[in-house]
Amino acid sequence: MKRFNQLGVVMLMGLSVLISATSCNKKLDIVSSSLGSESKEWASISDTRAHLMGMYGLMRAATSNSYAHWVYGEMRYGDFTAYSRADLRSVQENKLKAAYPLVKDLTDWRRFYAVINAASLFIERAPQVMEKDRRYTERDLKFDIAQARTIRAFMYFYMVRIWGEVPLLKDSYDNGSFAEVGKSSEATVLAFAEEELLKAAEELPYVYGAGTQTYYGENSSVWVGVLVNKLTAYSLLAHVAAWQGKYINADVYAKFVVDNYTRGGLEILSVPNIVNPTNGLFGPSTRAQILAIRSSYELGEATNTGHIESLTLGYPIVTKAKPDIYISRDTINQVFDDVNDTRFGIDSVSGLVRTNYFSNYNGDIPIFSKIKVIRDGSGDSDFSIFGSNLVFTRLEEMILLQAEAKVVLGQRDDAIKYLNQIKSARGLKPYISSSPNDLLEEIFLERRRELMGEGWRWYDQIRLAKIKKNNQTINDLITNGGIYWPISADVLSRNSKLQQNNYWK
Amino acid sequence: MKRLFCFLFLVPMLQKTHARSWDMWRMQQDTSEISEVDQQLLRGRLKSLLQKKSVKDSLNFKQVETLPLVSISEVLKGQVSGLYVQESSGEPGSIKNMVIRGLGSPLFETKDAINVQPAVYINGVPIARENNFTYSIQQYQFNRIGPATDNFAGIDLSAIESIQVIKDPIELAKLGPLAANGAIWILTKPGKEGKREINFDAYVGLATKPTVTPVNAQYENLFRSSFYSKYASTSDRLAYPGYLSDSTNVNYYGPANWNEEYYKTTPIYGGNLGIRGGGDRANFAFMGGYVKNASSADKTNFERYNALFNVNMAPFKWFNFGTTINASRSLRDRNKSLRDRFGEASYVPDLSVPISPNKEMYGEYLSMYDKALDNNSVNMLNVLVNLDLYLLPNLKFNSSLGIDYSEGARQAFFPSSLMETNNYMSSYFGFNQRLVFNNSLNYNIAVQDKHKFNFTLGSTYTQDLYRYNYSRAYDGPNDFIKVNVVDGNSNNAGYLTPVGGLYVNRWSNREDFRLHSLYLSGEYSWNNKLEVNAVLRYDGSSTMQPDSRWITTPAFAAKYHFIPEANDGLWNHFDVKASWARIGKPIFTSKYAIGPNYTADLNWGSEKSLVSYNGFAVASRPYSEGWVGYDIKWPYSDHAELTFDGSLLDKRFDFALSLYQKKDVNQLINTPIPAEYGYSGQIINGMTVQNRGVDLNLGAQILHNPTALQWKTSLTLSYNQNKLTALPEGRSELVVGDRLLKVGHAIDQFWLYENEGIYNEESDIPVQNGQKLQFDGVNFAVGDPRWKDQNGDFQVNDEDRVMKGNAMPKIVGAFQNQFNYKGFDLNFQWYFALGHKAMNQRASNKYDFINTENTNSLEGIREVFHWQQDVDISKYPIYNPWSSIVAYRVDQDLFLENASFLKLRALSVGYDLAHLNSIKDKVKTIRRAYVYVSGTNLLTISKFSGKDPELVDFNGYYTGYGLPLSPMISMGIKLEL
């Protein structure tokens, strides 16, 4: 009996140890609170919103990382000079293989492809949400997928401008198999972008949450200037065409924007309305935009780095003693040749220098302060975080592109009309057809003034050189592929089907 | 309540067994008196509540008890072979790294250090270390956000009975996955049966100033002029820093005496009182203490209040019960370096004008700190409730519940005068909570006295929760509001809106980790000659994917006593032990448990703290962190060891020699995939790192006459060499940031260009087919360094970098000596680490001033302590600092230095007053009254050109930021009554 008891105790205790073990297996099933799991994601309207905003967020990271948008667009043979930063100076001099971390970072295209992958994934998975959540309507799905297409096409266009030929991935391949894909020709990639943009343009609205409608439960005031819209798609189409020299198409697409801009709430703005830090185009305003990437201070997204202000501002606008980059007085005087120019000139009444674009003009180095959104725009100099929008394109830019297309197509009168639309808005004398100045050069000079610091200068020089073939340096670069950036060693080592761009071999 | 399900589940079961066993014992009990035999039994059982491990490597308290050390890692430094303690700063209470038997995985970033650290057990309860998840929101990772206090600084040495370092594979296997990197086993002072004992110690000391050579702008100006005169263009000259160009500026060109303000001889002190006592059925221990430690630099200090409480009871013959509670509260004053402060604020102000080297100016700057707030506190609680139930005299059921909880809080406020005109505040609260529930059944049986068996069946459930809440705000309305004030009424319009228009960012996160283990271990011993051990474990972790959640791991060991314990003859004993164990390596992040996942990926290279786009939460694949697939498996660690130990000549000589191999197999690493999918890589299994080495302990009593001079000496030596033996997908190499991992090479090697001088003349630059030698596509020019073109392709690029130097020392050891004469004793300890290299990042930063200062990055920051000759400027050639190939880049062997060193780490002299009859007569109960004087960090011998070769970061980079390990002198008394 005693023996039996003993055995019983042993069995019981052993059993209890084992049972406690198995019962705890369930305790090991916990899902990290900071992650979304495959089984629960893509189930509700909040998921599509998060993924949609995630795409925009990735796009912000891609264009802000290492000041990509400005270094790509403004530094190479640009109007800006590096004050003392050797890395920026080497970009200015087209030494893109220099060993600086910033330059190395800008040769890496991973972040652009992250946006593309997220967009592809969105296009593939968003339809599932409609099945699961009735609040997610067909209209929402249509808008969202069209935005994903626009963003994906935009990223491809952006990369083609930087690297020329790039691999074209049309799906997300979101299954853990990462096949190597070789480069596709520029034409193929841009054809895909054009096709996608055309699809998107059909579906996209001019305005989200217009009138009594809401979009993700919010009305238009929340979405204005934030999301890509129909005009974005057409603007990008015009640029994709113009980049390829297909000005017939560029003309058609740009015309759509120029004809329909009021439907998107756009208007030609006066200079003060553009540069006003709080309610201007770069500020956290509720102005309509064609394509702007937001970083609102109010919403906690203003940052110390990634904005052009971090490069261009200096004392007394911020506490930093000298800006990293500046436009020299010589360049300013050469570019702004009319004293009546409201962007930069001498006020005829007071005799003072206009400060819309530049501050400290008379100091030892002028400060490019066209974009100076410190915090929400009203911030004082002592805390340098910036909440400016990255404005990719705006109505004035599209009008000038329209003018450009018209010149190339030989429709000079139309071109002059569009050019003068901008000139008069800036207080300049109109261009007259008998002018000794070349019309196309004049349009590009106007672009140079108008879009200074908005990431266009480099691409403008290329388009102009392609048409006029009058810029030895740039034309040589175009011929031998030197207008493109090298591809980072890291990217090359990850994909054996890729080769370094010829010029940088 | 749900959480305690497992615990509660057992309670009904226990009650049944209670009743049954109670009856059983009663049947056997024939007298109500406890016999003498039973008393002995009970005493033994009270002791068995907290058990030492059967390993040899325990700390010799005699060597360290007189030293004013704060943390367990400092205490163990050099004391035990196989353990390497890396102290990257002399700042008291700051985090120190420990590694047992080599790195199991490479260290790329600060957060990787946690993956190689051993587990520290206090009374069997493993301390829950700070989780490294906060680094994901930190742009700069100089310190972890929060108090950043060493997790192992919460317990006082005087409350500790023993510290053992466990390297033995079989013992580690018994502890399970948490101990895969080795373990440190600490037992606190237990209650003691017998007359009550009182211990009292107290000490006072001084942290002394180091000697430095301060310089002013004249020195800096001369330093820079050699570059400017040789290479500068006109525009470069125009951009010459203003504070250097004006030699009449007394702030910079005046006297350089900042060091009088920065370094100050600082008092340290501490005291401790303990009482122990009890009877044969119950005993107790209580201890309380206070410690104040400090560094002479930058007014940094550390304070700790600690208490220990232990009660053990044996109310019945079949039942023992014990509770131990350790609690402490630590406070810390941290360094005031600009780097750490701006790093925490994630804000880089204009750095073009440095702090003046002048004492008055620096003093004014310091006075701004009077308005600042920098409170760092850590509260720690470590509790063990332990009960033994003897179902039969040889069948024991043990159940224990352990809790380790530590919470850290930090309140920081820096007034506007310290950061442009813009103040900063942050608050952090975070905790680590670990609950360990152990149950085991132990059965031992002897057959014919020759064959002894012992079996243990057990289960352990560990549940960890890590949380933090962090907020920071900039540019408050004034310097009087130092904390974030909000309207807490949710009905008001301004609900939670910060008062004064503060820019507040908030983060919080939690991480769970649960581990459940079942194990069966058996021991067999034959005739006191042979011992065989085996352990079989079955471990499941919540951080593993469901289909590979469990891992089964075996372990075996055999020990043969060639010469059993004997008191005569040449040999006293000689044993050989061979053991092998496989132990699963836990993963402390739950990111991989669900396979492909979604996260918020908004950050870019220089921005880590974004949480939304246009105010909306976002989701996307984890592009920046890397793809996580479905087939993630348990990594594991294979430990093998062969140990010889013996003693001879009346135990006057003893030695232990271990040869080991530790292989950390199938570890996860972010592996490259084509960049066209947007991911930084994919996280997959497949990295294997092997460590081989030898641990040697030698001890000798050279003089042992008890009435005359006695001399004990010991030498510990550990040799270690790591090697990467496999990478995922059969790759042979992998570039991670600035490091190269190459199969067959060590994981702690630097990846460098070989420097061969300078191109002085145009004609020096090699030309091939009209093309100059290039660096990564850029032509070399006059003034550039000659970097060796290793593969001869006329391009110097990553392919020409070679793996050189190891960050981890090959040999670490200590040589200790103890002399006793009557009541006097003298101890000294030499500590050395040999065969490792350090990258002198500080020198690189100083020379690369053109790039570091102009990019306005924290690398270019000039601290007040940079106004000294801390870089040997005779060592480096004058290159063109403007060159686009970045001539003074750190990844070249120009900055690689030998970091081997030998230190006289400690010296102490003491006398036991209890030897004096006059004292003994007055105080009858006195057992010990030891007075002593001790000194630490007394002498360093090294070829290293920086301040101290020990003050190197975890990855082998010397930044010059570590506060000096300056000598400390202390005197104290230890009373045992």
Interface residues (C-beta under 8 A of the other chain):
Chain A: K2 N5 Q6 G8 V9 V10 L12 M13 G14 S16 V17 L18 I19 S20 A21 S23 C24 N25 K27 L28 D29 I30 V31 S32 S33 S34 L35 G36 S37 E38 E41 S46 D47 R49 A50 H51 M53 G54 M55 Y56 G57 L58 R60 A61 A62 S64 N65 S66 Y83 S84 R85 A86 D87 S90 K95 K97 A98 A99 Y100 L102 D105 D108 W109 R110 R111 Y113 A114 V115 I116 N117 A118 L121 P167 L169 S172 Y173 D174 G176 F178 A179 E180 V181 V226 R294 S296 Y297 E298 L299 G300 E301 A302 T303 N304 T305 G306 Y315 V318 T319 K320 A321 K322 D324 R375 D382 F383 S384 I385 P486 A489 D490 V491 S493 R494 N495 W504
Chain B: F5 C6 F9 L10 M13 L14 K16 T17 R20 S21 M24 D236 A239 S346 Y347 V348 P349 D350 S352 V353 L391 L392 L395 F397 S416 E420 T421 N422 N439 S440 L441 Y443 L457 G458 S459 Y461 Q463 Y474 D475 Y503 N505 N509 R510 E511 D512 R514 H516 L518 G540 S541 S542 P546 R549 T589 S590 K591 A593 I594 G595 P596 N597 Y598 T599 A600 D601 L602 N603 W604 G605 S606 E607 L610 V611 S612 Y613 N614 G615 F616 A617 V618 A619 S620 R621 Y623 S624 W627 G629 Y630 P672 I673 P674 A675 E676 Y677 G678 Y679 S680 Q682 V735 F775 D776 G777 V778 N797 D798 I850 N851 N854 T855 N856 W882 S884 I885 V886 R889
